[in-house]
């Protein structure tokens, strides 16, 4: 059985349709308990966050938007991502967006020095899924209102995960 496989930096719709991958069963992995390592040294915590006695690599937000408008507009999506990077105090390295047809969905990523913001949209459903992952002094929580405003949504859900707890 063959399924279409997403591809980074796909330039044409024909290339996207040509991309295929086989689905195979993968044996389960059994994890062994590992003895606790000594705490990381200060020189290894260069972009880690310490908050309420917890040290972690970064904050990963999962943002779902429903009844979203303009999520098929490539320029609007790019502007929202740029504004989110700015308000979070992050450093933009690159944005890559792809506009799909016939439904006009957009998928893409803003690569940041502090990590990334990714977006996948389904305009036919008014739904957008975003991942916002940032480390260091960046403030990913500030991006939420940017995306709510940019896509004029009144319904959203946010989940937060602290990545790389040491």
GUMARRO-40842 format. One line per field, with one value per residue: residue in three letters; x, y, z of N, C-alpha, C, O in turn. Coordinates in steps of 0.1 Angstrom, whole numbers, padded with zeros to 4 digits, m for minus. Example, Ala and Ser with C-alpha at 12.3 -4.5 7.8 and 13.67 -1.06 7.14 Angstrom:
// GUMARRO-40842
code <- c(Ala/Ser)
n_px <- c(0132/0128)
n_py <- c(m0057/m0022)
n_pz <- c(0078/0071)
ca_px <- c(0123/0137)
ca_py <- c(m0045/m0011)
ca_pz <- c(0078/0071)
c_px <- c(0132/0129)
c_py <- c(m0033/0000)
c_pz <- c(0078/0079)
o_px <- c(0142/0134)
o_py <- c(m0033/0011)
o_pz <- c(0085/0080)
***
This chain:
// GUMARRO-40842
code <- c(Unk/Unk/Unk/Unk/Unk/Unk/Unk/Unk/Unk/Unk/Unk/Unk/Unk/Unk/Unk/Unk/Unk/Unk/Unk/Unk/Unk/Unk/Unk/Unk/Unk/Unk/Unk/Unk/Unk/Unk/Unk/Unk/Unk/Unk/Unk/Unk/Unk/Unk/Unk/Unk/Unk/Unk/Unk/Unk/Unk/Unk/Unk/Unk/Unk/Unk/Unk/Unk/Unk/Unk/Unk/Unk/Unk/Unk/Unk/Unk/Unk/Unk/Unk/Unk/Unk/Unk/Unk/Unk/Unk/Unk/Unk/Unk/Unk/Unk/Unk/Unk/Unk/Unk/Unk/Unk/Unk/Unk/Unk/Unk/Unk/Unk/Unk/Unk/Unk/Unk/Unk/Unk/Unk/Unk/Unk/Unk/Unk/Unk/Unk/Unk/Unk/Unk/Unk/Unk/Unk/Unk/Unk/Unk/Unk/Unk/Unk/Unk/Unk/Unk/Unk/Unk/Unk/Unk/Unk/Unk/Unk/Unk/Unk/Unk/Unk/Unk/Unk/Unk/Unk/Unk/Unk/Unk/Unk/Unk/Unk/Unk/Unk/Unk/Unk/Unk/Unk/Unk/Unk/Unk/Unk/Unk/Unk/Unk/Unk/Unk/Unk/Unk/Unk/Unk/Unk/Unk/Unk/Unk/Unk/Unk/Unk/Unk/Unk/Unk/Unk/Unk)
n_px <- c(0008/0005/0011/0007/0034/0044/0066/0094/0101/0088/0084/0066/0032/0031/0054/0048/0026/0040/0056/0061/0057/0064/0044/0054/0054/0068/0090/0083/0099/0118/0123/0150/0155/0175/0202/0201/0216/0242/0234/0232/0260/0266/0276/0264/0238/0230/0208/0187/0157/0150/0126/0106/0121/0124/0142/0144/0145/0129/0097/0069/0042/0010/m0013/m0046/m0069/m0102/m0129/m0115/m0104/m0091/m0071/m0062/m0048/m0017/0000/m0011/m0008/0020/0026/0013/0030/0054/0048/0042/0067/0081/0067/0072/0098/0117/0142/0141/0151/0144/0115/0094/0067/0040/0015/m0014/m0035/m0066/m0080/m0067/m0052/m0026/0007/0036/0067/0084/0116/0135/0161/0157/0141/0112/0082/0054/0028/m0003/m0030/m0066/m0087/m0112/m0125/m0121/m0101/m0070/m0038/m0012/0022/0043/0074/0099/0130/0152/0151/0129/0094/0069/0042/0031/0026/0001/m0022/m0016/m0020/m0047/m0059/m0050/m0062/m0088/m0103/m0125/m0125/m0104/m0077/m0052/m0023/0004/0038/0066/0097/0125/0131/0154)
n_py <- c(m0012/0022/0056/0091/0112/0138/0165/0184/0217/0215/0224/0224/0215/0191/0178/0174/0155/0135/0125/0098/0072/0041/0024/0007/m0019/m0013/m0026/m0027/m0006/m0013/0004/0010/0016/0043/0053/0082/0111/0133/0168/0191/0210/0245/0257/0242/0249/0269/0280/0271/0272/0283/0279/0284/0265/0245/0232/0235/0227/0242/0259/0244/0251/0240/0250/0253/0265/0274/0282/0300/0327/0337/0319/0307/0325/0333/0355/0367/0347/0346/0372/0371/0352/0365/0387/0373/0362/0386/0398/0379/0382/0368/0354/0355/0332/0320/0317/0293/0287/0268/0267/0249/0233/0219/0231/0252/0252/0260/0252/0254/0267/0287/0292/0296/0312/0304/0282/0271/0279/0263/0259/0246/0246/0242/0255/0248/0238/0258/0257/0258/0245/0250/0248/0260/0265/0274/0284/0297/0333/0340/0346/0326/0325/0350/0349/0338/0355/0370/0352/0346/0371/0377/0357/0361/0346/0332/0310/0288/0265/0257/0240/0233/0222/0215/0211/0189/0186/0189)
n_pz <- c(0000/m0008/0002/0001/0009/0030/0021/0027/0016/m0009/m0042/m0064/m0072/m0087/m0079/m0052/m0055/m0066/m0046/m0025/0000/0016/0039/0068/0092/0124/0147/0182/0207/0235/0264/0287/0321/0331/0351/0371/0358/0367/0375/0347/0337/0341/0318/0298/0298/0281/0266/0281/0302/0334/0358/0385/0400/0381/0354/0319/0283/0266/0258/0244/0226/0216/0194/0186/0162/0155/0133/0119/0099/0066/0064/0041/0028/0017/0021/0043/0063/0064/0073/0098/0110/0110/0127/0151/0157/0162/0184/0203/0208/0195/0171/0137/0113/0088/0067/0053/0033/0019/m0005/m0009/m0034/m0044/m0024/m0010/0013/0037/0045/0066/0079/0103/0108/0136/0156/0181/0179/0164/0145/0134/0109/0098/0077/0072/0053/0043/0064/0083/0101/0118/0127/0149/0159/0184/0193/0215/0229/0255/0261/0247/0243/0239/0246/0241/0214/0210/0210/0188/0167/0171/0166/0140/0124/0131/0149/0174/0188/0203/0213/0236/0244/0266/0267/0285/0272/0273/0301/0327)
ca_px <- c(0000/0013/0005/0014/0043/0047/0080/0099/0105/0082/0083/0054/0022/0034/0064/0041/0019/0050/0062/0054/0064/0058/0041/0058/0053/0081/0089/0082/0111/0117/0132/0156/0157/0188/0205/0201/0228/0244/0228/0240/0268/0261/0280/0255/0224/0231/0195/0176/0149/0148/0114/0100/0130/0125/0151/0140/0150/0120/0083/0063/0028/0001/m0024/m0057/m0078/m0114/m0136/m0104/m0106/m0079/m0060/m0058/m0041/m0003/0006/m0017/m0002/0034/0026/0010/0041/0065/0044/0044/0082/0085/0062/0078/0112/0126/0150/0137/0161/0138/0101/0090/0053/0035/0000/m0019/m0048/m0076/m0087/m0060/m0046/m0012/0016/0049/0075/0093/0127/0140/0173/0152/0134/0103/0067/0048/0013/m0010/m0044/m0077/m0097/m0125/m0130/m0119/m0092/m0055/m0030/0001/0032/0052/0084/0109/0138/0159/0143/0117/0081/0060/0028/0027/0022/m0012/m0031/m0013/m0026/m0061/m0063/m0047/m0072/m0101/m0110/m0130/m0124/m0090/m0073/m0038/m0016/0018/0046/0080/0106/0138/0133/0167)
ca_py <- c(0000/0034/0068/0104/0116/0153/0167/0198/0225/0211/0235/0224/0206/0179/0172/0169/0143/0124/0120/0086/0064/0029/0023/m0006/m0021/m0011/m0033/m0018/m0004/m0014/0013/0006/0026/0048/0059/0097/0117/0145/0179/0197/0221/0258/0260/0234/0254/0282/0285/0265/0281/0278/0286/0277/0254/0235/0236/0228/0233/0252/0258/0240/0253/0235/0260/0249/0276/0270/0293/0309/0334/0341/0309/0303/0337/0331/0367/0369/0337/0350/0384/0366/0345/0375/0394/0364/0362/0399/0400/0369/0385/0357/0357/0348/0328/0317/0313/0286/0284/0262/0269/0238/0235/0229/0237/0264/0251/0265/0246/0261/0269/0298/0286/0306/0308/0298/0269/0272/0280/0257/0260/0238/0251/0236/0265/0243/0236/0270/0252/0259/0239/0256/0244/0271/0260/0284/0283/0310/0344/0342/0344/0320/0327/0362/0347/0333/0366/0374/0343/0347/0383/0376/0349/0365/0334/0334/0296/0282/0256/0258/0230/0236/0212/0219/0202/0187/0189/0183)
ca_pz <- c(0000/m0009/0007/m0002/0020/0030/0018/0030/0005/m0022/m0051/m0073/m0069/m0093/m0070/m0040/m0058/m0069/m0033/m0020/0010/0020/0054/0072/0107/0130/0160/0194/0214/0250/0271/0300/0331/0331/0363/0370/0355/0375/0368/0336/0341/0337/0304/0289/0299/0275/0262/0289/0310/0348/0363/0397/0403/0370/0342/0307/0271/0260/0259/0232/0226/0206/0193/0176/0160/0148/0127/0115/0086/0059/0065/0028/0022/0020/0026/0057/0071/0065/0081/0112/0116/0113/0139/0162/0160/0167/0198/0212/0210/0189/0160/0125/0104/0075/0066/0041/0032/0007/m0007/m0016/m0041/m0048/m0012/m0006/0026/0038/0055/0066/0091/0105/0116/0145/0163/0194/0175/0152/0146/0122/0107/0088/0077/0064/0051/0040/0078/0091/0111/0117/0137/0150/0169/0187/0202/0217/0241/0259/0266/0238/0251/0230/0250/0235/0200/0209/0207/0175/0157/0173/0159/0126/0118/0135/0156/0188/0194/0203/0224/0238/0253/0268/0271/0288/0265/0278/0315/0332)
c_px <- c(0009/0005/0013/0022/0046/0062/0083/0103/0100/0079/0071/0044/0025/0044/0057/0033/0028/0056/0054/0063/0057/0056/0045/0056/0067/0080/0089/0096/0109/0128/0137/0157/0172/0191/0205/0215/0230/0238/0238/0248/0263/0264/0271/0241/0223/0217/0183/0169/0148/0136/0108/0108/0131/0133/0147/0145/0141/0105/0077/0047/0021/m0011/m0034/m0066/m0090/m0121/m0127/m0107/m0092/m0068/m0056/m0050/m0026/0003/0001/m0010/0013/0034/0023/0023/0052/0061/0046/0058/0086/0080/0068/0093/0122/0133/0147/0149/0156/0123/0100/0075/0049/0020/m0005/m0032/m0054/m0082/m0080/m0054/m0031/m0005/0029/0055/0083/0104/0133/0153/0169/0143/0126/0089/0063/0033/0009/m0025/m0053/m0088/m0111/m0132/m0129/m0110/m0077/m0049/m0016/0009/0041/0062/0096/0117/0144/0149/0131/0105/0070/0045/0022/0022/0007/m0022/m0028/m0020/m0041/m0066/m0061/m0057/m0086/m0109/m0114/m0129/m0110/m0088/m0058/m0034/m0002/0026/0060/0089/0119/0141/0146/0166)
c_py <- c(0012/0046/0080/0108/0131/0154/0182/0204/0220/0223/0236/0213/0192/0171/0166/0156/0132/0118/0109/0079/0052/0029/0008/m0007/m0020/m0018/m0023/m0017/m0005/m0005/0008/0018/0030/0055/0075/0102/0129/0157/0185/0208/0234/0261/0252/0239/0267/0288/0279/0275/0275/0286/0277/0264/0243/0240/0228/0235/0244/0249/0254/0241/0246/0243/0255/0261/0271/0283/0304/0315/0337/0331/0303/0314/0336/0343/0370/0359/0341/0362/0380/0360/0355/0383/0386/0363/0375/0401/0390/0372/0375/0362/0349/0345/0326/0313/0305/0282/0277/0263/0257/0241/0221/0236/0249/0264/0256/0257/0253/0262/0281/0292/0298/0302/0301/0286/0272/0275/0273/0259/0251/0242/0242/0246/0260/0240/0248/0266/0254/0253/0245/0250/0256/0266/0270/0281/0297/0320/0347/0339/0339/0323/0340/0360/0343/0343/0371/0366/0344/0360/0382/0368/0350/0354/0338/0320/0291/0273/0256/0247/0235/0224/0217/0208/0201/0190/0181/0182)
c_pz <- c(0000/m0004/0003/0011/0019/0028/0021/0017/m0009/m0030/m0060/m0068/m0075/m0084/m0057/m0043/m0061/m0057/m0028/m0009/0013/0035/0058/0087/0113/0144/0172/0201/0229/0256/0284/0309/0331/0344/0361/0368/0365/0368/0357/0342/0335/0323/0294/0289/0292/0271/0270/0297/0324/0353/0374/0401/0393/0359/0330/0295/0265/0262/0245/0233/0214/0206/0182/0175/0151/0143/0123/0101/0080/0060/0052/0021/0027/0026/0041/0067/0074/0075/0096/0118/0119/0125/0151/0167/0167/0182/0208/0216/0205/0176/0148/0117/0089/0077/0053/0042/0019/0007/m0015/m0024/m0043/m0036/m0006/0008/0025/0048/0054/0079/0091/0114/0124/0152/0176/0191/0163/0156/0133/0122/0096/0089/0068/0063/0049/0054/0087/0103/0108/0129/0137/0161/0171/0197/0203/0230/0245/0264/0258/0247/0241/0234/0244/0220/0199/0204/0193/0165/0159/0165/0144/0118/0123/0141/0170/0195/0192/0215/0225/0248/0254/0273/0274/0282/0273/0292/0320/0348)
o_px <- c(0019/m0007/0025/0017/0049/0070/0075/0109/0108/0073/0065/0048/0022/0043/0061/0033/0024/0061/0042/0075/0044/0064/0039/0056/0077/0070/0095/0104/0100/0140/0130/0159/0181/0182/0209/0225/0220/0237/0250/0244/0255/0256/0271/0233/0214/0215/0172/0174/0146/0136/0106/0102/0138/0131/0146/0149/0147/0101/0080/0041/0026/m0018/m0030/m0070/m0087/m0119/m0130/m0111/m0082/m0056/m0047/m0046/m0022/0011/0009/m0007/0017/0043/0029/0025/0059/0070/0050/0061/0093/0088/0068/0099/0133/0131/0149/0157/0162/0119/0104/0071/0055/0013/0000/m0039/m0046/m0089/m0085/m0051/m0025/m0010/0034/0049/0088/0102/0136/0156/0176/0139/0131/0084/0067/0027/0016/m0031/m0049/m0097/m0120/m0145/m0134/m0110/m0073/m0053/m0009/0004/0047/0058/0102/0111/0141/0139/0123/0105/0062/0037/0010/0016/0001/m0030/m0038/m0026/m0049/m0076/m0070/m0060/m0095/m0121/m0108/m0132/m0106/m0095/m0052/m0040/0004/0021/0066/0089/0124/0151/0147/0176)
o_py <- c(0013/0047/0079/0106/0136/0146/0191/0198/0220/0233/0246/0204/0182/0159/0156/0147/0120/0107/0110/0081/0051/0034/m0001/0003/m0026/m0016/m0012/m0027/0001/m0007/0002/0029/0022/0063/0079/0098/0134/0157/0184/0215/0234/0268/0256/0234/0275/0300/0280/0286/0263/0299/0265/0254/0233/0252/0216/0247/0253/0239/0261/0234/0247/0244/0254/0267/0264/0294/0316/0307/0340/0334/0294/0312/0338/0342/0374/0363/0341/0362/0385/0362/0354/0386/0391/0364/0375/0404/0393/0367/0373/0374/0337/0354/0330/0307/0310/0275/0280/0260/0255/0251/0211/0246/0256/0274/0256/0254/0257/0258/0286/0289/0308/0290/0293/0280/0274/0273/0276/0260/0249/0242/0237/0246/0267/0238/0247/0272/0252/0254/0246/0246/0261/0264/0273/0277/0307/0317/0356/0331/0347/0324/0341/0369/0345/0341/0375/0371/0343/0359/0386/0371/0342/0352/0345/0320/0289/0274/0256/0245/0239/0217/0224/0197/0211/0196/0169/0177)
o_pz <- c(0007/m0007/0002/0022/0009/0032/0018/0009/m0019/m0025/m0063/m0061/m0068/m0083/m0052/m0035/m0059/m0057/m0025/m0010/0013/0043/0052/0094/0108/0151/0171/0200/0234/0253/0291/0304/0331/0348/0350/0374/0370/0355/0358/0351/0325/0316/0282/0282/0296/0272/0266/0300/0325/0353/0373/0404/0395/0354/0331/0295/0259/0266/0235/0241/0203/0215/0171/0185/0141/0149/0125/0092/0087/0057/0052/0009/0038/0036/0049/0078/0085/0084/0105/0130/0130/0133/0162/0179/0177/0190/0220/0225/0210/0172/0148/0113/0080/0087/0042/0052/0009/0016/m0026/m0021/m0043/m0038/0002/0013/0015/0059/0044/0090/0081/0125/0118/0152/0182/0201/0152/0167/0122/0132/0087/0099/0058/0071/0053/0054/0098/0113/0097/0141/0127/0172/0161/0209/0193/0240/0238/0271/0261/0256/0236/0225/0242/0215/0188/0195/0186/0155/0149/0158/0137/0107/0120/0138/0177/0207/0181/0225/0214/0258/0244/0281/0265/0287/0278/0296/0318/0354)
***
